[in-house]
Amino acid sequence: MNKSELVDALADAAGMTKADAGRAVDALFGTDDGIISKALKRGDRVQITGFGTFETKERKARTGRNPRTGETIKISATNTPGFRAGKGLKDAVKR
């Protein structure tokens, strides 16, 4: 399912226009100004009971290897977004 299909499904399920559903999806999942991404940038955790948890994870600095040249390179520390599925979502997918 891509974004436009998600917007269509949300519009049908909630009985709203596709334009309103598109704005709702952008408000929640937008990469720059979405609710989830803003919370993760602040270092907060977004927990949706039964669905899952969005949170940032710190990756430590490490050394890696360039596969083309074999040269050892230094990879700096970074923060990455992560998602852990909740029990309700896991159970729904198992069925």
Biopython code that builds the backbone (N, CA, C, O; Angstrom):
import numpy as np
from Bio.PDB.StructureBuilder import StructureBuilder

atoms = [
    (1, "MET", "N", (0.848, -1.173, 0.000)),
    (1, "MET", "CA", (0.000, 0.000, 0.000)),
    (1, "MET", "C", (0.891, 1.233, 0.000)),
    (1, "MET", "O", (1.770, 1.373, 0.850)),
    (2, "ASN", "N", (0.661, 2.126, -0.955)),
    (2, "ASN", "CA", (1.428, 3.364, -0.986)),
    (2, "ASN", "C", (0.599, 4.492, -0.374)),
    (2, "ASN", "O", (-0.514, 4.270, 0.103)),
    (3, "LYS", "N", (1.151, 5.695, -0.392)),
    (3, "LYS", "CA", (0.500, 6.816, 0.281)),
    (3, "LYS", "C", (-0.876, 7.126, -0.313)),
    (3, "LYS", "O", (-1.823, 7.358, 0.438)),
    (4, "SER", "N", (-1.005, 7.135, -1.615)),
    (4, "SER", "CA", (-2.296, 7.466, -2.213)),
    (4, "SER", "C", (-3.340, 6.398, -1.894)),
    (4, "SER", "O", (-4.514, 6.717, -1.704)),
    (5, "GLU", "N", (-2.926, 5.143, -1.833)),
    (5, "GLU", "CA", (-3.852, 4.085, -1.454)),
    (5, "GLU", "C", (-4.257, 4.217, 0.014)),
    (5, "GLU", "O", (-5.402, 3.946, 0.375)),
    (6, "LEU", "N", (-3.308, 4.636, 0.857)),
    (6, "LEU", "CA", (-3.606, 4.875, 2.261)),
    (6, "LEU", "C", (-4.607, 6.015, 2.409)),
    (6, "LEU", "O", (-5.540, 5.922, 3.206)),
    (7, "VAL", "N", (-4.420, 7.081, 1.654)),
    (7, "VAL", "CA", (-5.344, 8.210, 1.690)),
    (7, "VAL", "C", (-6.738, 7.761, 1.252)),
    (7, "VAL", "O", (-7.729, 8.115, 1.891)),
    (8, "ASP", "N", (-6.824, 6.989, 0.172)),
    (8, "ASP", "CA", (-8.121, 6.481, -0.301)),
    (8, "ASP", "C", (-8.797, 5.608, 0.758)),
    (8, "ASP", "O", (-9.997, 5.740, 0.998)),
    (9, "ALA", "N", (-8.032, 4.720, 1.387)),
    (9, "ALA", "CA", (-8.595, 3.832, 2.400)),
    (9, "ALA", "C", (-9.067, 4.619, 3.620)),
    (9, "ALA", "O", (-10.115, 4.312, 4.188)),
    (10, "LEU", "N", (-8.298, 5.634, 4.027)),
    (10, "LEU", "CA", (-8.684, 6.463, 5.163)),
    (10, "LEU", "C", (-9.951, 7.253, 4.846)),
    (10, "LEU", "O", (-10.837, 7.371, 5.692)),
    (11, "ALA", "N", (-10.038, 7.783, 3.654)),
    (11, "ALA", "CA", (-11.223, 8.543, 3.250)),
    (11, "ALA", "C", (-12.466, 7.654, 3.281)),
    (11, "ALA", "O", (-13.524, 8.077, 3.746)),
    (12, "ASP", "N", (-12.337, 6.429, 2.787)),
    (12, "ASP", "CA", (-13.473, 5.499, 2.790)),
    (12, "ASP", "C", (-13.852, 5.078, 4.215)),
    (12, "ASP", "O", (-15.032, 5.050, 4.563)),
    (13, "ALA", "N", (-12.846, 4.752, 5.034)),
    (13, "ALA", "CA", (-13.113, 4.250, 6.385)),
    (13, "ALA", "C", (-13.677, 5.327, 7.307)),
    (13, "ALA", "O", (-14.531, 5.039, 8.146)),
    (14, "ALA", "N", (-13.208, 6.560, 7.157)),
    (14, "ALA", "CA", (-13.632, 7.633, 8.060)),
    (14, "ALA", "C", (-14.762, 8.480, 7.485)),
    (14, "ALA", "O", (-15.283, 9.355, 8.176)),
    (15, "GLY", "N", (-15.144, 8.240, 6.247)),
    (15, "GLY", "CA", (-16.208, 9.009, 5.635)),
    (15, "GLY", "C", (-15.841, 10.464, 5.411)),
    (15, "GLY", "O", (-16.668, 11.356, 5.602)),
    (16, "MET", "N", (-14.612, 10.702, 5.011)),
    (16, "MET", "CA", (-14.149, 12.072, 4.755)),
    (16, "MET", "C", (-13.705, 12.193, 3.306)),
    (16, "MET", "O", (-13.583, 11.195, 2.596)),
    (17, "THR", "N", (-13.468, 13.418, 2.879)),
    (17, "THR", "CA", (-13.010, 13.624, 1.508)),
    (17, "THR", "C", (-11.564, 13.171, 1.382)),
    (17, "THR", "O", (-10.845, 13.073, 2.376)),
    (18, "LYS", "N", (-11.148, 12.899, 0.163)),
    (18, "LYS", "CA", (-9.756, 12.492, -0.074)),
    (18, "LYS", "C", (-8.795, 13.617, 0.283)),
    (18, "LYS", "O", (-7.684, 13.359, 0.745)),
    (19, "ALA", "N", (-9.212, 14.871, 0.071)),
    (19, "ALA", "CA", (-8.355, 16.010, 0.416)),
    (19, "ALA", "C", (-8.134, 16.076, 1.924)),
    (19, "ALA", "O", (-7.012, 16.293, 2.382)),
    (20, "ASP", "N", (-9.203, 15.888, 2.694)),
    (20, "ASP", "CA", (-9.069, 15.894, 4.154)),
    (20, "ASP", "C", (-8.227, 14.711, 4.628)),
    (20, "ASP", "O", (-7.403, 14.854, 5.531)),
    (21, "ALA", "N", (-8.432, 13.560, 4.028)),
    (21, "ALA", "CA", (-7.656, 12.378, 4.397)),
    (21, "ALA", "C", (-6.182, 12.578, 4.066)),
    (21, "ALA", "O", (-5.313, 12.162, 4.833)),
    (22, "GLY", "N", (-5.892, 13.211, 2.933)),
    (22, "GLY", "CA", (-4.505, 13.495, 2.564)),
    (22, "GLY", "C", (-3.838, 14.430, 3.556)),
    (22, "GLY", "O", (-2.679, 14.232, 3.920)),
    (23, "ARG", "N", (-4.569, 15.452, 3.998)),
    (23, "ARG", "CA", (-4.018, 16.373, 4.995)),
    (23, "ARG", "C", (-3.791, 15.660, 6.324)),
    (23, "ARG", "O", (-2.813, 15.938, 7.018)),
    (24, "ALA", "N", (-4.686, 14.746, 6.681)),
    (24, "ALA", "CA", (-4.538, 13.989, 7.927)),
    (24, "ALA", "C", (-3.303, 13.088, 7.877)),
    (24, "ALA", "O", (-2.541, 13.015, 8.841)),
    (25, "VAL", "N", (-3.113, 12.409, 6.755)),
    (25, "VAL", "CA", (-1.945, 11.535, 6.604)),
    (25, "VAL", "C", (-0.660, 12.365, 6.645)),
    (25, "VAL", "O", (0.307, 11.972, 7.297)),
    (26, "ASP", "N", (-0.644, 13.507, 5.955)),
    (26, "ASP", "CA", (0.531, 14.383, 5.969)),
    (26, "ASP", "C", (0.802, 14.929, 7.371)),
    (26, "ASP", "O", (1.957, 15.022, 7.786)),
    (27, "ALA", "N", (-0.250, 15.288, 8.099)),
    (27, "ALA", "CA", (-0.079, 15.824, 9.446)),
    (27, "ALA", "C", (0.518, 14.789, 10.387)),
    (27, "ALA", "O", (1.273, 15.137, 11.295)),
    (28, "LEU", "N", (0.192, 13.540, 10.181)),
    (28, "LEU", "CA", (0.692, 12.488, 11.055)),
    (28, "LEU", "C", (2.055, 11.966, 10.627)),
    (28, "LEU", "O", (2.950, 11.808, 11.458)),
    (29, "PHE", "N", (2.222, 11.694, 9.318)),
    (29, "PHE", "CA", (3.424, 11.011, 8.844)),
    (29, "PHE", "C", (4.396, 11.886, 8.071)),
    (29, "PHE", "O", (5.409, 11.373, 7.597)),
    (30, "GLY", "N", (4.143, 13.178, 7.921)),
    (30, "GLY", "CA", (5.027, 14.045, 7.146)),
    (30, "GLY", "C", (6.455, 14.000, 7.653)),
    (30, "GLY", "O", (6.685, 13.944, 8.861)),
    (31, "THR", "N", (7.414, 14.024, 6.743)),
    (31, "THR", "CA", (8.815, 13.894, 7.152)),
    (31, "THR", "C", (9.372, 15.157, 7.786)),
    (31, "THR", "O", (10.232, 15.064, 8.662)),
    (32, "ASP", "N", (8.915, 16.323, 7.380)),
    (32, "ASP", "CA", (9.437, 17.570, 7.934)),
    (32, "ASP", "C", (8.583, 18.104, 9.074)),
    (32, "ASP", "O", (9.108, 18.489, 10.119)),
    (33, "ASP", "N", (7.274, 18.127, 8.878)),
    (33, "ASP", "CA", (6.409, 18.742, 9.876)),
    (33, "ASP", "C", (5.330, 17.811, 10.396)),
    (33, "ASP", "O", (4.322, 18.276, 10.928)),
    (34, "GLY", "N", (5.514, 16.526, 10.255)),
    (34, "GLY", "CA", (4.552, 15.553, 10.755)),
    (34, "GLY", "C", (4.652, 15.401, 12.264)),
    (34, "GLY", "O", (5.708, 15.636, 12.852)),
    (35, "ILE", "N", (3.574, 15.015, 12.872)),
    (35, "ILE", "CA", (3.516, 14.874, 14.331)),
    (35, "ILE", "C", (4.541, 13.857, 14.825)),
    (35, "ILE", "O", (5.244, 14.113, 15.803)),
    (36, "ILE", "N", (4.631, 12.711, 14.162)),
    (36, "ILE", "CA", (5.563, 11.671, 14.601)),
    (36, "ILE", "C", (7.005, 12.118, 14.428)),
    (36, "ILE", "O", (7.812, 11.941, 15.341)),
    (37, "SER", "N", (7.350, 12.693, 13.283)),
    (37, "SER", "CA", (8.739, 13.097, 13.057)),
    (37, "SER", "C", (9.153, 14.234, 13.988)),
    (37, "SER", "O", (10.300, 14.273, 14.433)),
    (38, "LYS", "N", (8.249, 15.154, 14.290)),
    (38, "LYS", "CA", (8.574, 16.236, 15.237)),
    (38, "LYS", "C", (8.862, 15.671, 16.622)),
    (38, "LYS", "O", (9.803, 16.101, 17.290)),
    (39, "ALA", "N", (8.053, 14.708, 17.051)),
    (39, "ALA", "CA", (8.270, 14.098, 18.364)),
    (39, "ALA", "C", (9.606, 13.355, 18.404)),
    (39, "ALA", "O", (10.326, 13.429, 19.400)),
    (40, "LEU", "N", (9.937, 12.647, 17.337)),
    (40, "LEU", "CA", (11.204, 11.912, 17.299)),
    (40, "LEU", "C", (12.392, 12.868, 17.271)),
    (40, "LEU", "O", (13.427, 12.582, 17.874)),
    (41, "LYS", "N", (12.257, 13.998, 16.580)),
    (41, "LYS", "CA", (13.337, 14.995, 16.564)),
    (41, "LYS", "C", (13.594, 15.547, 17.950)),
    (41, "LYS", "O", (14.737, 15.842, 18.299)),
    (42, "ARG", "N", (12.530, 15.692, 18.755)),
    (42, "ARG", "CA", (12.678, 16.175, 20.128)),
    (42, "ARG", "C", (13.226, 15.098, 21.056)),
    (42, "ARG", "O", (13.601, 15.388, 22.191)),
    (43, "GLY", "N", (13.272, 13.875, 20.584)),
    (43, "GLY", "CA", (13.741, 12.774, 21.410)),
    (43, "GLY", "C", (12.622, 12.077, 22.149)),
    (43, "GLY", "O", (12.878, 11.209, 22.984)),
    (44, "ASP", "N", (11.372, 12.444, 21.854)),
    (44, "ASP", "CA", (10.222, 11.816, 22.497)),
    (44, "ASP", "C", (9.905, 10.482, 21.838)),
    (44, "ASP", "O", (10.368, 10.178, 20.738)),
    (45, "ARG", "N", (9.114, 9.710, 22.532)),
    (45, "ARG", "CA", (8.655, 8.421, 22.039)),
    (45, "ARG", "C", (7.172, 8.543, 21.737)),
    (45, "ARG", "O", (6.439, 9.166, 22.505)),
    (46, "VAL", "N", (6.714, 7.964, 20.637)),
    (46, "VAL", "CA", (5.300, 7.978, 20.275)),
    (46, "VAL", "C", (4.781, 6.556, 20.425)),
    (46, "VAL", "O", (5.165, 5.655, 19.679)),
    (47, "GLN", "N", (3.896, 6.371, 21.407)),
    (47, "GLN", "CA", (3.379, 5.036, 21.683)),
    (47, "GLN", "C", (1.886, 5.018, 21.396)),
    (47, "GLN", "O", (1.121, 5.789, 21.976)),
    (48, "ILE", "N", (1.481, 4.134, 20.499)),
    (48, "ILE", "CA", (0.076, 3.942, 20.159)),
    (48, "ILE", "C", (-0.293, 2.549, 20.656)),
    (48, "ILE", "O", (0.103, 1.544, 20.066)),
    (49, "THR", "N", (-1.048, 2.500, 21.738)),
    (49, "THR", "CA", (-1.367, 1.243, 22.398)),
    (49, "THR", "C", (-2.029, 0.270, 21.423)),
    (49, "THR", "O", (-2.990, 0.612, 20.735)),
    (50, "GLY", "N", (-1.499, -0.931, 21.383)),
    (50, "GLY", "CA", (-2.025, -1.972, 20.507)),
    (50, "GLY", "C", (-1.419, -1.949, 19.115)),
    (50, "GLY", "O", (-1.424, -2.966, 18.422)),
    (51, "PHE", "N", (-0.892, -0.795, 18.692)),
    (51, "PHE", "CA", (-0.316, -0.687, 17.345)),
    (51, "PHE", "C", (1.197, -0.788, 17.385)),
    (51, "PHE", "O", (1.780, -1.643, 16.718)),
    (52, "GLY", "N", (1.842, 0.083, 18.168)),
    (52, "GLY", "CA", (3.289, 0.028, 18.253)),
    (52, "GLY", "C", (3.896, 1.301, 18.799)),
    (52, "GLY", "O", (3.186, 2.221, 19.205)),
    (53, "THR", "N", (5.215, 1.345, 18.805)),
    (53, "THR", "CA", (5.961, 2.459, 19.364)),
    (53, "THR", "C", (7.004, 2.936, 18.370)),
    (53, "THR", "O", (7.776, 2.144, 17.830)),
    (54, "PHE", "N", (7.015, 4.244, 18.136)),
    (54, "PHE", "CA", (8.049, 4.890, 17.342)),
    (54, "PHE", "C", (9.027, 5.531, 18.318)),
    (54, "PHE", "O", (8.608, 6.209, 19.256)),
    (55, "GLU", "N", (10.325, 5.325, 18.108)),
    (55, "GLU", "CA", (11.322, 5.942, 18.967)),
    (55, "GLU", "C", (12.647, 6.056, 18.219)),
    (55, "GLU", "O", (12.878, 5.378, 17.218)),
    (56, "THR", "N", (13.510, 6.932, 18.730)),
    (56, "THR", "CA", (14.836, 7.079, 18.123)),
    (56, "THR", "C", (15.801, 6.126, 18.819)),
    (56, "THR", "O", (15.683, 5.852, 20.013)),
    (57, "LYS", "N", (16.744, 5.639, 18.052)),
    (57, "LYS", "CA", (17.768, 4.751, 18.576)),
    (57, "LYS", "C", (19.123, 5.350, 18.241)),
    (57, "LYS", "O", (19.352, 5.822, 17.127)),
    (58, "GLU", "N", (20.011, 5.324, 19.213)),
    (58, "GLU", "CA", (21.357, 5.843, 18.993)),
    (58, "GLU", "C", (22.252, 4.727, 18.486)),
    (58, "GLU", "O", (22.328, 3.648, 19.075)),
    (59, "ARG", "N", (22.929, 5.010, 17.379)),
    (59, "ARG", "CA", (23.922, 4.058, 16.863)),
    (59, "ARG", "C", (25.290, 4.612, 17.190)),
    (59, "ARG", "O", (25.589, 5.754, 16.841)),
    (60, "LYS", "N", (26.108, 3.853, 17.835)),
    (60, "LYS", "CA", (27.436, 4.295, 18.239)),
    (60, "LYS", "C", (28.349, 4.417, 17.028)),
    (60, "LYS", "O", (28.113, 3.807, 15.985)),
    (61, "ALA", "N", (29.397, 5.218, 17.191)),
    (61, "ALA", "CA", (30.413, 5.321, 16.152)),
    (61, "ALA", "C", (31.114, 3.972, 16.029)),
    (61, "ALA", "O", (31.305, 3.264, 17.018)),
    (62, "ARG", "N", (31.490, 3.631, 14.810)),
    (62, "ARG", "CA", (32.116, 2.335, 14.589)),
    (62, "ARG", "C", (33.015, 2.415, 13.357)),
    (62, "ARG", "O", (32.997, 3.394, 12.612)),
    (63, "THR", "N", (33.776, 1.388, 13.173)),
    (63, "THR", "CA", (34.599, 1.315, 11.973)),
    (63, "THR", "C", (33.948, 0.355, 11.006)),
    (63, "THR", "O", (33.372, -0.659, 11.402)),
    (64, "GLY", "N", (34.046, 0.683, 9.746)),
    (64, "GLY", "CA", (33.483, -0.158, 8.705)),
    (64, "GLY", "C", (34.518, -0.392, 7.628)),
    (64, "GLY", "O", (35.674, 0.012, 7.755)),
    (65, "ARG", "N", (34.094, -1.041, 6.579)),
    (65, "ARG", "CA", (35.012, -1.350, 5.496)),
    (65, "ARG", "C", (34.328, -1.037, 4.171)),
    (65, "ARG", "O", (33.192, -1.446, 3.932)),
    (66, "ASN", "N", (35.031, -0.310, 3.321)),
    (66, "ASN", "CA", (34.543, -0.026, 1.984)),
    (66, "ASN", "C", (34.617, -1.326, 1.186)),
    (66, "ASN", "O", (35.714, -1.845, 0.980)),
    (67, "PRO", "N", (33.482, -1.869, 0.730)),
    (67, "PRO", "CA", (33.522, -3.167, 0.056)),
    (67, "PRO", "C", (34.251, -3.137, -1.287)),
    (67, "PRO", "O", (34.755, -4.163, -1.744)),
    (68, "ARG", "N", (34.307, -1.972, -1.914)),
    (68, "ARG", "CA", (34.968, -1.876, -3.213)),
    (68, "ARG", "C", (36.491, -1.877, -3.077)),
    (68, "ARG", "O", (37.192, -2.554, -3.830)),
    (69, "THR", "N", (36.994, -1.103, -2.099)),
    (69, "THR", "CA", (38.448, -0.965, -1.971)),
    (69, "THR", "C", (39.033, -1.767, -0.818)),
    (69, "THR", "O", (40.237, -2.019, -0.789)),
    (70, "GLY", "N", (38.195, -2.171, 0.131)),
    (70, "GLY", "CA", (38.700, -2.875, 1.304)),
    (70, "GLY", "C", (39.254, -1.942, 2.353)),
    (70, "GLY", "O", (39.728, -2.390, 3.397)),
    (71, "GLU", "N", (39.200, -0.629, 2.088)),
    (71, "GLU", "CA", (39.743, 0.370, 3.004)),
    (71, "GLU", "C", (38.864, 0.480, 4.249)),
    (71, "GLU", "O", (37.636, 0.451, 4.157)),
    (72, "THR", "N", (39.508, 0.606, 5.419)),
    (72, "THR", "CA", (38.783, 0.797, 6.667)),
    (72, "THR", "C", (38.341, 2.249, 6.760)),
    (72, "THR", "O", (39.127, 3.165, 6.520)),
    (73, "ILE", "N", (37.055, 2.453, 7.116)),
    (73, "ILE", "CA", (36.533, 3.814, 7.238)),
    (73, "ILE", "C", (35.884, 3.976, 8.609)),
    (73, "ILE", "O", (35.487, 3.003, 9.250)),
    (74, "LYS", "N", (35.789, 5.228, 9.037)),
    (74, "LYS", "CA", (35.178, 5.543, 10.314)),
    (74, "LYS", "C", (33.740, 5.985, 10.054)),
    (74, "LYS", "O", (33.502, 6.896, 9.262)),
    (75, "ILE", "N", (32.789, 5.346, 10.716)),
    (75, "ILE", "CA", (31.375, 5.693, 10.593)),
    (75, "ILE", "C", (30.978, 6.405, 11.873)),
    (75, "ILE", "O", (31.115, 5.858, 12.967)),
    (76, "SER", "N", (30.481, 7.644, 11.729)),
    (76, "SER", "CA", (30.161, 8.439, 12.909)),
    (76, "SER", "C", (28.860, 7.976, 13.561)),
    (76, "SER", "O", (28.055, 7.273, 12.950)),
    (77, "ALA", "N", (28.676, 8.386, 14.813)),
    (77, "ALA", "CA", (27.459, 8.063, 15.550)),
    (77, "ALA", "C", (26.277, 8.796, 14.931)),
    (77, "ALA", "O", (26.431, 9.884, 14.377)),
    (78, "THR", "N", (25.108, 8.196, 15.028)),
    (78, "THR", "CA", (23.915, 8.807, 14.450)),
    (78, "THR", "C", (22.664, 8.340, 15.206)),
    (78, "THR", "O", (22.675, 7.318, 15.893)),
    (79, "ASN", "N", (21.599, 9.110, 15.059)),
    (79, "ASN", "CA", (20.298, 8.718, 15.592)),
    (79, "ASN", "C", (19.439, 8.234, 14.439)),
    (79, "ASN", "O", (19.402, 8.865, 13.383)),
    (80, "THR", "N", (18.749, 7.119, 14.632)),
    (80, "THR", "CA", (17.883, 6.575, 13.585)),
    (80, "THR", "C", (16.493, 6.324, 14.165)),
    (80, "THR", "O", (16.364, 5.992, 15.343)),
    (81, "PRO", "N", (15.454, 6.481, 13.346)),
    (81, "PRO", "CA", (14.115, 6.169, 13.836)),
    (81, "PRO", "C", (13.894, 4.663, 13.850)),
    (81, "PRO", "O", (14.441, 3.928, 13.027)),
    (82, "GLY", "N", (13.085, 4.226, 14.797)),
    (82, "GLY", "CA", (12.772, 2.807, 14.891)),
    (82, "GLY", "C", (11.310, 2.608, 15.222)),
    (82, "GLY", "O", (10.661, 3.501, 15.766)),
    (83, "PHE", "N", (10.793, 1.440, 14.895)),
    (83, "PHE", "CA", (9.408, 1.099, 15.194)),
    (83, "PHE", "C", (9.363, -0.303, 15.754)),
    (83, "PHE", "O", (9.974, -1.224, 15.212)),
    (84, "ARG", "N", (8.630, -0.459, 16.849)),
    (84, "ARG", "CA", (8.388, -1.773, 17.442)),
    (84, "ARG", "C", (6.891, -2.030, 17.407)),
    (84, "ARG", "O", (6.110, -1.251, 17.954)),
    (85, "ALA", "N", (6.498, -3.094, 16.783)),
    (85, "ALA", "CA", (5.078, -3.431, 16.678)),
    (85, "ALA", "C", (4.526, -3.833, 18.034)),
    (85, "ALA", "O", (5.197, -4.514, 18.809)),
    (86, "GLY", "N", (3.297, -3.410, 18.320)),
    (86, "GLY", "CA", (2.621, -3.761, 19.553)),
    (86, "GLY", "C", (1.946, -5.117, 19.447)),
    (86, "GLY", "O", (1.852, -5.696, 18.365)),
    (87, "LYS", "N", (1.479, -5.613, 20.580)),
    (87, "LYS", "CA", (0.868, -6.931, 20.629)),
    (87, "LYS", "C", (-0.371, -7.018, 19.747)),
    (87, "LYS", "O", (-0.573, -8.030, 19.075)),
    (88, "GLY", "N", (-1.198, -5.991, 19.735)),
    (88, "GLY", "CA", (-2.404, -6.016, 18.920)),
    (88, "GLY", "C", (-2.100, -6.145, 17.446)),
    (88, "GLY", "O", (-2.759, -6.906, 16.737)),
    (89, "LEU", "N", (-1.105, -5.407, 16.974)),
    (89, "LEU", "CA", (-0.707, -5.478, 15.565)),
    (89, "LEU", "C", (-0.104, -6.844, 15.235)),
    (89, "LEU", "O", (-0.406, -7.428, 14.194)),
    (90, "LYS", "N", (0.742, -7.341, 16.119)),
    (90, "LYS", "CA", (1.343, -8.658, 15.904)),
    (90, "LYS", "C", (0.278, -9.743, 15.805)),
    (90, "LYS", "O", (0.328, -10.599, 14.922)),
    (91, "ASP", "N", (-0.690, -9.695, 16.724)),
    (91, "ASP", "CA", (-1.755, -10.694, 16.726)),
    (91, "ASP", "C", (-2.612, -10.588, 15.476)),
    (91, "ASP", "O", (-3.023, -11.607, 14.922)),
    (92, "ALA", "N", (-2.890, -9.357, 15.017)),
    (92, "ALA", "CA", (-3.704, -9.164, 13.815)),
    (92, "ALA", "C", (-3.014, -9.712, 12.573)),
    (92, "ALA", "O", (-3.673, -10.248, 11.682)),
    (93, "VAL", "N", (-1.702, -9.582, 12.509)),
    (93, "VAL", "CA", (-0.950, -10.065, 11.348)),
    (93, "VAL", "C", (-0.847, -11.585, 11.361)),
    (93, "VAL", "O", (-0.806, -12.205, 10.299)),
    (94, "LYS", "N", (-0.805, -12.186, 12.526)),
    (94, "LYS", "CA", (-0.695, -13.646, 12.635)),
    (94, "LYS", "C", (-1.917, -14.364, 12.085)),
    (94, "LYS", "O", (-1.802, -15.485, 11.591)),
    (95, "ARG", "N", (-3.077, -13.742, 12.161)),
    (95, "ARG", "CA", (-4.328, -14.413, 11.759)),
    (95, "ARG", "C", (-4.398, -14.623, 10.293)),
    (95, "ARG", "O", (-5.381, -15.171, 9.794)),
]
sb = StructureBuilder()
sb.init_structure("model")
sb.init_model(0)
sb.init_chain("A")
sb.init_seg("    ")
for serial, (resi, resn, name, xyz) in enumerate(atoms, 1):
    if name == "N":
        sb.init_residue(resn, " ", resi, " ")
    sb.init_atom(name, np.array(xyz, "f"), 0.0, 1.0, " ", f" {name:<3s}", serial, name[0])
structure = sb.get_structure()
